[in-house]
Amino acid sequence: QVPLVESGGGSVQSGGSLRLSCADSGYIYSTFCLGWFRQAPGKEREKVATLYIGSGNTYYDDSVKGRFTVSQDNAKNMLYLQMNRLKPEDTAMYYCAAGPREQGSCRYRSWGQGTQVTVSS
């Protein structure tokens, strides 16, 4: 496991923007995934976005496609999630995660503590 630390959450009005950051201490995997998840009270955790290291490909849930952008800074061991045109339904605790990509699937083993995002209408 590699500990991760998220930051950048907060409370904004609908239509606003936030940039979440995730700091890590480096990875031992050559082919792995960096992902963002969110979980609202009473709901299941859902995958928001994924950056596939090795290919550079990305995945976005349909609910955030066109509004959120995932990126990284290798030199600083940082992962980012730029969140634009936020909606009340984006309100949730956001988590970053990392893990190896095995048999075409991401096996997340490292997780952050979470950062709260609240969007008011």
N, C-alpha and C positions, 0 to 999 in steps of 0.2 A: 504494500500500500504506500501511496505517496500522498501526504497531506496537502490539501488545497485550501486556499483562503479567498472567499469572495468579498467584494466591496462594491459600492456604487449604488446600492438600492436607496429608496426613498419614496416620498409621496409627491405625486405630480397630478396635474389636471389632464383630462382627456385631450389627446392631441400633442401632449408634451413628449419629451425625450429623456432617456437615461442611458448611461453607458456603464455596464457592469464589467468588473475586472476580476480576474482569477489568477492568483499567484501560486506557483508551484516551485518545488525544489529540484526539478529536472525529472526526466523519465529514463527508464532502462529499456523501453521498447523501441524498436526500429519502425514497426508498423503499428500504429495505435490510433485511438480516437480521443478527441477532446469534445466534450458535449456540455450542453446547457439543458437543464431540466427545470420544471416548476411544479409546485403543488399548492393548490388552494385548499382551505379547510373543507373537510368532508369529501374531497375528491382524490382520485388516484393521481400519482405522480405521472407527468407526461413529458415526453421528449420534445424539446423546443427546437434545438439546432445541434448539428454535429459537424465537426471539421475532421476529415479523414487525413491524418498525417501520412505522407508517402505519396498520395495521389493528388492531394490538394482539393479534392472534391468536398462539397458541402451538402448538407441536408437541412431542410427547413420544414417544420410542420406547416400545413396549409393555413393555419390560423395566424401565422406570423410572417409568412412569405411576402416579400416585398416591403416589409416594415423593419425586420430585424436582420442584422448582419453579424456573423461570427468571424473573428479574425484572431491572429496571434502575433506576438513579438518574440521570436526565438531567443534573441540576445538577452531579453529581460525575463524569460520564462513566464510570459504573461498571456492569458487568454482573455478576449474581450467579447462582449455582446452589446452591440449598438442597437438600442431600441427606440424606434421613431414612431410617431403617430400612435402613441399608446392609447389603449382602450380600457375601460373598466374591467373587462373580462381578462385582461392581462395581469390583474392583481393576483399575486401568489408569492410564495417563498421560492426564490430562484437558487439553484444549485449548479455548480460546475462539477464535472467529473472527468476522469481519465482512465484509460485502460487499453489493453492490447486488442488488436483486431484479429480474431481467430475464426477461421472457417466462414469468413464473410460477415461476422457479427462482432459488435463491440462488446467487450467484457469489462465493464466498468468496475474498477477496484478501489479507486481513490475518489473521495468526495469532499466537498467543502462543507462548511457549517451552515451555509445558506445566507441569503441577504433578501430582505423583504422589499417588495415592490408593490406600492399601492397607487391605483389610478382612480381618481374621482371624476365623475361626470359633471 
